[in-house]
Amino acid sequence: MAVYTDIAEDDLKWFLTEYDAGTLLSYKGIAEGVENSNFLLHTSKEPLILTLYEKRVEKTDLPFFLGLMQHLSARGLSCPLPLPRRDGALLGSLSGRPAALISFLEGMWLRKPEAKHCREVGRALAEMHVAGDGFELTRANALSIDGWQTLWEKSEARAGEVEAGLQDEIRSELAFLAAAWPKTLPAGVIHADLFPDNVFFLGDELSGLIDFYFACNDLLAYDVSICLNAWCFEKDGAYNITKGTAMLEGYQSVRPLSGDEIAALPVLSRGSALRFFLTRLYDWLTTPEGAMVTKKDPLEYLRKLRFHRQIKSPAEYGLSL
């Protein structure tokens, strides 16, 4: 979440008249994240999240995102729900942007997750994968292997500003992944961005998943690899196999991974590390000064990518083979 577009109080009050949301009491921007402009609203009825969809998000994708939240919630997954307008539509317009009101999910994200939390995240991810079955809309993953070369081309000329020699290393990695990427693993709806700030806890109990604006159709095990990268490395860059074991056990308690998925995990983990390196690199080089957004260090994911290159067996992630 982030704030790129400011909103005027009078405009917001007018926007709320299109919903059965009560009257506005207060609002403030939410600085975390990189995709959309988000605000926490307090109304006379309930707290809500207001999301303004910025230019990186295609308006044609919004029915997928909003419909997916409805689908998953109806199947028992705890996640925010879009609030319908009085005319039944889920999408409105504010400050020149498509906008939606989303229910507020109680809880907070963990700054220092432990293995027990990783287990809960693995279980919830698998529950989402199962619950997503039957969702009729589809959305290709523009940030999977077919899109990485295009994304790299936007940053390649300036990559040396971040670390010398990056051009050759990333070109080589892209070539390897293009040749090694699995194409026949089980696929379905994935979250594709299940980082700690997108998972809420109340105490040690997971209270829900948020921010489905990267969700798409792709390999289910690729989503697992994203979570290994996001949850199972320490601040010093070391992989925590205890967290990895817990994550994978939690996932497999709901949806066991196939032998092919397990064998592909090192390649998938390299790919997901590269994906987040590339988007962070682009944002690092292009985010305008003064934007109310926290830029994230791309080198964190370069170090993770280099770790995955050294993996000899999926057992090194904490899997019982």
Phi, psi and chi 1 to 4 in degrees:
 res  aa     phi    psi   chi1   chi2   chi3   chi4
   1 MET       -  156.4  -65.1 -177.7  178.9      -
   2 ALA  -168.2  179.9      -      -      -      -
   3 VAL  -132.0  112.5  173.7      -      -      -
   4 TYR  -108.0  -32.8  -64.9   94.6      -      -
   5 THR  -115.5  124.4  -59.4      -      -      -
   6 ASP   -83.4  158.3 -159.0    4.1      -      -
   7 ILE  -130.2  145.8   53.0  176.3      -      -
   8 ALA   -88.0  143.8      -      -      -      -
   9 GLU   -58.9  -42.4 -177.7  176.3  -11.9      -
  10 ASP   -63.4  -39.6  -72.6  -15.1      -      -
  11 ASP   -65.1  -39.7  -68.8  -19.4      -      -
  12 LEU   -65.6  -42.2  177.9   54.9      -      -
  13 LYS   -61.3  -40.9  -72.9  179.7  176.4  178.2
  14 TRP   -63.8  -43.0  175.7   86.0      -      -
  15 PHE   -57.7  -41.0  176.8   80.8      -      -
  16 LEU   -68.6  -21.3  -71.0  177.2      -      -
  17 THR   -66.3  -17.5   63.2      -      -      -
  18 GLU   -81.9   -2.4  -60.8  178.3  -38.8      -
  19 TYR  -125.8  158.8  -64.0   82.8      -      -
  20 ASP   -90.7   68.6 -176.9   20.0      -      -
  21 ALA  -118.1    2.8      -      -      -      -
  22 GLY    81.0 -173.3      -      -      -      -
  23 THR   -97.1  151.4   56.5      -      -      -
  24 LEU   -72.9  130.7 -178.8   66.8      -      -
  25 LEU  -104.8  -41.9  -59.4  178.2      -      -
  26 SER  -164.6  162.1   66.7      -      -      -
  27 TYR  -154.5  153.7   70.1  100.9      -      -
  28 LYS  -152.3  151.0   64.1  178.0 -179.4  179.1
  29 GLY   -73.8  153.0      -      -      -      -
  30 ILE  -112.0  121.6  -59.3  172.1      -      -
  31 ALA   -87.3  -17.8      -      -      -      -
  32 GLU   -76.5  148.3  -67.9  165.6  -21.3      -
  33 GLY    99.7 -179.2      -      -      -      -
  34 VAL  -138.1   -4.3  -64.0      -      -      -
  35 GLU   -98.0  -58.4  -79.1  -59.7  -54.2      -
  36 ASN  -119.8  171.1  -56.7  -52.3      -      -
  37 SER   -93.6  126.8  -65.7      -      -      -
  38 ASN  -128.0  143.6  -69.3  -87.7      -      -
  39 PHE  -136.8  141.1  -59.6   83.7      -      -
  40 LEU   -92.9  121.2  173.1   61.7      -      -
  41 LEU  -107.8  136.6  -83.6   55.2      -      -
  42 HIS  -110.4  123.9  -71.2  -80.6      -      -
  43 THR  -119.7  173.9   77.0      -      -      -
  44 SER   -68.7  -11.2   56.8      -      -      -
  45 LYS  -103.8  -49.8  -76.7 -164.1  169.5 -175.8
  46 GLU  -166.9  159.1   59.3 -178.0  -25.7      -
  47 PRO   -74.2  146.9   25.0  -31.7      -      -
  48 LEU  -141.3  158.6  -65.7  164.5      -      -
  49 ILE  -104.8  126.7  -60.5  -64.9      -      -
  50 LEU  -101.6  125.5  167.7   67.0      -      -
  51 THR  -117.1  125.3  -62.2      -      -      -
  52 LEU  -102.9  122.5  -86.0   59.5      -      -
  53 TYR   -85.9  118.9  -60.8   99.3      -      -
  54 GLU   -85.2 -178.7  -61.1  -67.6  -14.1      -
  55 LYS   -65.4  -25.7  -67.0 -179.8 -179.4  179.2
  56 ARG   -68.9  -24.0 -175.0 -174.9  -75.5 -177.9
  57 VAL   -91.7  123.5  177.8      -      -      -
  58 GLU   -76.1  131.0  -64.1  -71.1  -18.1      -
  59 LYS   -59.6  -31.6 -171.8  174.4 -179.3  179.3
  60 THR   -68.5  -16.3   53.3      -      -      -
  61 ASP   -84.6  -16.0  -73.1  -26.5      -      -
  62 LEU   -63.2  -37.9  -65.0  177.5      -      -
  63 PRO   -58.6  -34.2  -27.0   36.7      -      -
  64 PHE   -64.1  -50.8  177.3   90.8      -      -
  65 PHE   -61.4  -49.5  -60.4  140.9      -      -
  66 LEU   -70.7  -39.4  -60.8  174.3      -      -
  67 GLY   -66.3  -34.7      -      -      -      -
  68 LEU   -63.6  -42.3  177.2   61.1      -      -
  69 MET   -60.3  -40.9  -73.5 -173.4  -88.9      -
  70 GLN   -63.6  -44.4  -69.5 -177.9  -45.0      -
  71 HIS   -61.1  -49.1  176.7   90.4      -      -
  72 LEU   -65.6  -41.9  -65.3  174.4      -      -
  73 SER   -62.4  -40.4  178.7      -      -      -
  74 ALA   -64.6  -21.0      -      -      -      -
  75 ARG  -102.7   16.8  -77.8  153.5 -178.6   76.7
  76 GLY    95.0    0.8      -      -      -      -
  77 LEU   -81.5  134.8 -169.4   80.3      -      -
  78 SER   -81.3  112.1  178.7      -      -      -
  79 CYS  -156.2  161.9   64.3      -      -      -
  80 PRO   -65.0  155.2  -18.4   31.2      -      -
  81 LEU  -119.0  136.4  -87.8  173.3      -      -
  82 PRO   -70.0  138.3   22.9  -30.8      -      -
  83 LEU   -89.5  124.3 -174.3   69.6      -      -
  84 PRO   -72.2  147.5   25.0  -32.3      -      -
  85 ARG   -74.0  172.9  -61.9 -178.9   -8.5  149.4
  86 ARG   -62.0  -26.6  -63.2 -174.2 -169.4  -82.6
  87 ASP   -89.2    4.7   62.2    5.3      -      -
  88 GLY    92.4  -14.4      -      -      -      -
  89 ALA   -72.0  150.5      -      -      -      -
  90 LEU   -94.5  -10.2  -62.4  178.8      -      -
  91 LEU  -125.5  135.2 -162.1   62.8      -      -
  92 GLY  -124.7 -160.1      -      -      -      -
  93 SER  -140.6  136.7  179.3      -      -      -
  94 LEU  -151.4  133.7  179.9   60.2      -      -
  95 SER    52.6   37.1  -63.3      -      -      -
  96 GLY    75.1   13.3      -      -      -      -
  97 ARG  -124.6  147.4  -60.3  -77.4 -171.7  -93.0
  98 PRO   -60.1  140.9  -17.7   29.7      -      -
  99 ALA  -143.5  149.6      -      -      -      -
 100 ALA  -141.5  150.4      -      -      -      -
 101 LEU   -99.5  132.1  -74.7  179.5      -      -
 102 ILE  -124.4  141.6  -49.4  -67.8      -      -
 103 SER   -61.9  149.7   63.6      -      -      -
 104 PHE   -87.6  128.6  178.1   79.1      -      -
 105 LEU  -100.5  125.4 -171.0   67.0      -      -
 106 GLU   -69.2  143.3  -69.4  -73.3  -10.2      -
 107 GLY   131.5 -179.2      -      -      -      -
 108 MET  -146.3  154.2   59.9 -175.5  -64.9      -
 109 TRP   -87.6  153.6   68.8  -86.9      -      -
 110 LEU   -92.5  127.1  -57.9  174.9      -      -
 111 ARG   -78.2  -28.5  -89.9   64.4  174.9  177.1
 112 LYS  -131.0   73.2  -64.3 -179.4  179.0  179.6
 113 PRO   -65.3  144.9   22.7  -32.5      -      -
 114 GLU  -107.9  175.9  -59.4  174.2   15.4      -
 115 ALA   -58.5  -38.1      -      -      -      -
 116 LYS   -63.7  -32.0   58.6 -174.3  176.1 -177.5
 117 HIS   -73.6  -38.1  -55.3  121.9      -      -
 118 CYS   -61.6  -37.4  -67.4      -      -      -
 119 ARG   -61.2  -43.5 -174.7 -177.6  -55.9  -83.9
 120 GLU   -65.8  -37.2  -70.3  -58.2  -61.5      -
 121 VAL   -66.1  -43.2  171.6      -      -      -
 122 GLY   -59.2  -43.7      -      -      -      -
 123 ARG   -62.9  -45.9  177.8 -173.0   54.5   76.4
 124 ALA   -65.2  -36.7      -      -      -      -
 125 LEU   -62.3  -45.2 -179.8   67.6      -      -
 126 ALA   -64.1  -39.0      -      -      -      -
 127 GLU   -62.0  -38.0  -71.4  174.3  -11.3      -
 128 MET   -65.1  -42.3 -173.1 -152.1  130.2      -
 129 HIS   -61.3  -41.2  -72.2  168.0      -      -
 130 VAL   -68.3  -44.4  171.9      -      -      -
 131 ALA   -66.5  -28.1      -      -      -      -
 132 GLY   -71.9  -16.2      -      -      -      -
 133 ASP   -60.4  131.6 -169.8   38.2      -      -
 134 GLY    95.7   -7.5      -      -      -      -
 135 PHE   -69.1  123.7 -177.5   52.9      -      -
 136 GLU   -78.8  -30.3  -66.0 -177.5   -6.7      -
 137 LEU   -75.8  151.8  -61.5 -179.7      -      -
 138 THR  -130.8  154.2   60.3      -      -      -
 139 ARG  -148.1  121.4  176.9  178.3 -179.7  -94.6
 140 ALA   -67.5  151.0      -      -      -      -
 141 ASN   -86.8   99.7 -173.7    0.0      -      -
 142 ALA   -69.3  -14.1      -      -      -      -
 143 LEU  -110.9   30.6  -66.2  174.4      -      -
 144 SER  -102.7 -165.2 -169.2      -      -      -
 145 ILE   -56.4  -35.6 -174.2  163.4      -      -
 146 ASP   -68.2  -21.6  -68.4  -22.7      -      -
 147 GLY  -100.3   -7.4      -      -      -      -
 148 TRP   -68.3  -39.4  -66.0  -22.0      -      -
 149 GLN   -63.0  -42.1 -179.1   63.2   45.5      -
 150 THR   -62.6  -42.0  -59.2      -      -      -
 151 LEU   -66.3  -40.5 -172.0   58.4      -      -
 152 TRP   -62.3  -39.4  169.0 -120.5      -      -
 153 GLU   -61.4  -24.9  -70.7  170.1   -1.6      -
 154 LYS   -75.5  -19.1  -65.1  177.9 -179.8  179.2
 155 SER  -120.3  -13.7  -58.1      -      -      -
 156 GLU   -55.0  -42.4 -177.7  175.9    7.3      -
 157 ALA   -63.2  -28.2      -      -      -      -
 158 ARG  -107.3    4.0  -64.6 -179.3   58.1 -163.5
 159 ALA   -59.7  -30.1      -      -      -      -
 160 GLY   -64.3  -16.7      -      -      -      -
 161 GLU   -68.0  -23.2  -62.4  174.7   23.1      -
 162 VAL   -92.6  -43.3  175.9      -      -      -
 163 GLU  -158.8  135.2 -176.4  177.4  -63.4      -
 164 ALA   -64.0  140.3      -      -      -      -
 165 GLY    85.8    3.6      -      -      -      -
 166 LEU   -64.0  -34.2  -90.7 -179.0      -      -
 167 GLN   -56.6  -50.3  -76.2   89.4  -16.1      -
 168 ASP   -66.0  -41.4  -71.3  -18.4      -      -
 169 GLU   -64.0  -44.0 -179.1  175.7   -0.1      -
 170 ILE   -74.1  -36.5  -60.3  -55.0      -      -
 171 ARG   -58.5  -43.3  -73.1 -168.3 -155.1  108.3
 172 SER   -64.5  -42.1  175.2      -      -      -
 173 GLU   -64.8  -42.4 -172.0   66.7   22.3      -
 174 LEU   -60.8  -40.9  -75.0  165.8      -      -
 175 ALA   -65.3  -42.2      -      -      -      -
 176 PHE   -61.8  -47.8  166.1   80.6      -      -
 177 LEU   -67.0  -35.2  -70.2  171.7      -      -
 178 ALA   -60.8  -34.8      -      -      -      -
 179 ALA   -82.7  -32.2      -      -      -      -
 180 ALA   -99.9   -9.6      -      -      -      -
 181 TRP   -64.4  128.5 -161.2 -108.4      -      -
 182 PRO   -71.6  147.2   25.2  -32.1      -      -
 183 LYS  -124.9   -6.5  -63.5  180.0  174.6   60.3
 184 THR  -120.1   15.8   59.3      -      -      -
 185 LEU   -75.9  161.1  -60.9 -179.3      -      -
 186 PRO   -56.5  136.9  -26.3   35.3      -      -
 187 ALA  -128.7  162.6      -      -      -      -
 188 GLY   176.7 -158.4      -      -      -      -
 189 VAL   -79.7  127.8  176.8      -      -      -
 190 ILE  -120.2  156.7   69.6  169.3      -      -
 191 HIS   -75.3  -46.2 -173.3  -76.7      -      -
 192 ALA    73.1    4.4      -      -      -      -
 193 ASP  -156.9   38.7 -166.1   38.5      -      -
 194 LEU   -84.5   69.0 -157.8   60.3      -      -
 195 PHE   -84.1  166.4  -83.0   64.5      -      -
 196 PRO   -53.2  -34.8  -32.9   38.9      -      -
 197 ASP   -77.1    0.3   57.0   -9.9      -      -
 198 ASN  -109.8   12.8  -71.7  -29.0      -      -
 199 VAL  -129.7  124.7 -178.5      -      -      -
 200 PHE  -104.0  142.6  -79.1    3.8      -      -
 201 PHE  -125.5  147.9  -77.3   82.5      -      -
 202 LEU  -114.3  104.5  -72.6  170.7      -      -
 203 GLY    66.0 -128.6      -      -      -      -
 204 ASP   -96.8    4.4  -71.9  -29.4      -      -
 205 GLU   -98.3  127.2 -176.6  175.7  -11.8      -
 206 LEU   -69.1  123.8 -167.8  150.4      -      -
 207 SER  -101.5  -13.3   60.4      -      -      -
 208 GLY   162.4  166.5      -      -      -      -
 209 LEU  -108.9  142.3  -49.0 -178.5      -      -
 210 ILE  -129.9  176.4   68.3  166.8      -      -
 211 ASP    58.8   76.5 -157.7  -10.6      -      -
 212 PHE   -96.0   24.5  -72.0   83.6      -      -
 213 TYR   -86.5    7.3  -60.1  114.3      -      -
 214 PHE  -112.7   -2.0  -75.5  105.1      -      -
 215 ALA   -56.3  148.0      -      -      -      -
 216 CYS  -170.4 -176.7   55.2      -      -      -
 217 ASN  -101.7  125.7  -62.9   87.7      -      -
 218 ASP  -165.6 -173.5 -152.4  -27.5      -      -
 219 LEU   -66.2  130.8  -55.0  177.9      -      -
 220 LEU   -64.2  -38.3  -60.6  179.3      -      -
 221 ALA   -68.6  -23.3      -      -      -      -
 222 TYR   -63.2  -39.1  176.4   61.4      -      -
 223 ASP   -62.5  -37.1 -137.7   10.2      -      -
 224 VAL   -63.1  -42.7  175.6      -      -      -
 225 SER   -64.9  -35.0   78.1      -      -      -
 226 ILE   -60.6  -43.4  -70.5  172.3      -      -
 227 CYS   -67.9  -36.7  -74.8      -      -      -
 228 LEU   -59.7  -43.4  -70.1  176.1      -      -
 229 ASN   -66.1  -38.7  -86.0  -46.5      -      -
 230 ALA   -80.5  -28.6      -      -      -      -
 231 TRP  -113.7  -21.8  -70.8   82.1      -      -
 232 CYS  -111.6   14.6  -59.3      -      -      -
 233 PHE  -111.6  143.0  -75.9   81.9      -      -
 234 GLU   -87.0  169.9  -60.8  -57.5  -38.7      -
 235 LYS   -62.3  -26.0  -70.4 -171.5 -179.8  -61.4
 236 ASP   -83.4    3.2   63.5    0.4      -      -
 237 GLY    92.8   -3.6      -      -      -      -
 238 ALA   -79.5  139.7      -      -      -      -
 239 TYR   -77.5  130.1 -179.6   75.1      -      -
 240 ASN   -97.7  101.7 -173.5  -38.7      -      -
 241 ILE   -68.1  -25.3 -164.4  169.0      -      -
 242 THR   -65.3  -43.2  -57.3      -      -      -
 243 LYS   -66.8  -40.3  -69.5 -178.2  177.6  179.4
 244 GLY   -61.9  -43.3      -      -      -      -
 245 THR   -61.1  -45.7  -61.7      -      -      -
 246 ALA   -62.5  -44.4      -      -      -      -
 247 MET   -57.7  -48.8  173.9   80.0   68.6      -
 248 LEU   -70.6  -37.1  -67.1  163.3      -      -
 249 GLU   -65.4  -41.1  -72.8  179.1   -9.9      -
 250 GLY   -62.0  -43.3      -      -      -      -
 251 TYR   -62.4  -48.2 -174.7   89.4      -      -
 252 GLN   -73.7  -13.0  -64.9 -160.5   97.7      -
 253 SER   -69.0  -18.9   70.0      -      -      -
 254 VAL  -109.6  -45.5  175.3      -      -      -
 255 ARG  -137.1   98.1 -179.6 -171.5  170.2  -90.5
 256 PRO   -62.1  137.1  -23.5   34.0      -      -
 257 LEU   -74.8  142.6  -66.3  165.1      -      -
 258 SER   -75.6  166.0   69.8      -      -      -
 259 GLY   -60.0  -38.8      -      -      -      -
 260 ASP   -67.2  -37.7  -72.7  -17.5      -      -
 261 GLU   -64.5  -41.9  -73.1  178.1  -55.6      -
 262 ILE   -63.5  -44.7  -69.4  171.6      -      -
 263 ALA   -63.0  -30.6      -      -      -      -
 264 ALA   -85.2   -5.8      -      -      -      -
 265 LEU   -58.4  -41.0 -157.2   54.4      -      -
 266 PRO   -61.4  -40.8  -26.7   37.0      -      -
 267 VAL   -68.0  -43.5  170.0      -      -      -
 268 LEU   -61.6  -37.6  -64.9  171.6      -      -
 269 SER   -69.9  -36.6  -62.6      -      -      -
 270 ARG   -62.1  -42.5  -77.4  174.3   70.6  165.9
 271 GLY   -64.7  -44.1      -      -      -      -
 272 SER   -69.5  -33.6   58.4      -      -      -
 273 ALA   -64.5  -41.4      -      -      -      -
 274 LEU   -65.0  -40.7  178.8   65.5      -      -
 275 ARG   -57.0  -46.2  172.4  -98.9 -173.3  -93.9
 276 PHE   -77.3  -28.4  -73.5   99.5      -      -
 277 PHE   -61.5  -45.2  165.9   75.1      -      -
 278 LEU   -66.7  -42.5  -70.6  173.6      -      -
 279 THR   -71.3  -37.0   49.8      -      -      -
 280 ARG   -66.5  -38.6  -72.8 -174.3  174.6 -163.6
 281 LEU   -61.6  -46.5  176.9   65.6      -      -
 282 TYR   -60.3  -46.7  177.8   79.7      -      -
 283 ASP   -65.1  -38.2  -70.5  -22.6      -      -
 284 TRP   -60.7  -37.9 -170.1  -93.2      -      -
 285 LEU   -86.3  -20.7  -65.1  172.5      -      -
 286 THR  -122.2  -12.8   62.4      -      -      -
 287 THR   -63.2  125.9  -62.7      -      -      -
 288 PRO   -67.9  148.5   23.5  -32.3      -      -
 289 GLU   -63.4  139.9  -66.4  -63.1  -32.6      -
 290 GLY    94.0  -11.4      -      -      -      -
 291 ALA   -67.6  138.3      -      -      -      -
 292 MET   -81.8   73.8 -173.1  179.9  168.5      -
 293 VAL  -150.6  144.6   58.5      -      -      -
 294 THR   -94.7  112.4  -57.7      -      -      -
 295 LYS   -73.7  144.2  -65.6 -162.1  -63.9 -175.1
 296 LYS  -111.3  140.7  -62.9  177.2 -179.9  178.6
 297 ASP   -68.3  117.1 -178.4    7.6      -      -
 298 PRO   -67.7  -25.5   23.7  -33.0      -      -
 299 LEU   -66.8  -22.8  -67.0 -179.5      -      -
 300 GLU   -56.7  -42.4  175.1 -171.7   -9.7      -
 301 TYR   -83.5  -20.8  -90.7   79.0      -      -
 302 LEU   -66.8  -40.4 -176.2   63.8      -      -
 303 ARG   -64.8  -38.2  -69.3 -172.0  -72.5  -91.4
 304 LYS   -66.5  -41.5  -68.3  177.0 -178.1 -179.4
 305 LEU   -57.6  -44.1  171.2   57.9      -      -
 306 ARG   -65.0  -34.6  -70.0  165.9  175.4  166.6
 307 PHE   -61.2  -47.9  166.8   82.6      -      -
 308 HIS   -64.4  -27.4  -65.0  -56.9      -      -
 309 ARG   -63.2  -26.2  -75.3 -159.2 -161.1  110.5
 310 GLN   -88.0   -6.8  -51.2  -54.3  -47.0      -
 311 ILE   -69.0  128.2  -68.4  -68.1      -      -
 312 LYS   -98.9  -25.8  -58.2  -79.3 -167.0  -65.7
 313 SER  -149.1  145.2  163.6      -      -      -
 314 PRO   -59.0  -19.9  -22.6   32.4      -      -
 315 ALA   -61.6  -23.5      -      -      -      -
 316 GLU   -70.0  -12.6  -65.8  177.2   60.0      -
 317 TYR   -87.1   -8.7  -67.3  116.4      -      -
 318 GLY   107.8   11.2      -      -      -      -
 319 LEU   -80.0  143.8  -80.2  161.6      -      -
 320 SER   -92.5  111.6  -61.3      -      -      -
 321 LEU   -95.8      -  -58.7 -179.2      -      -
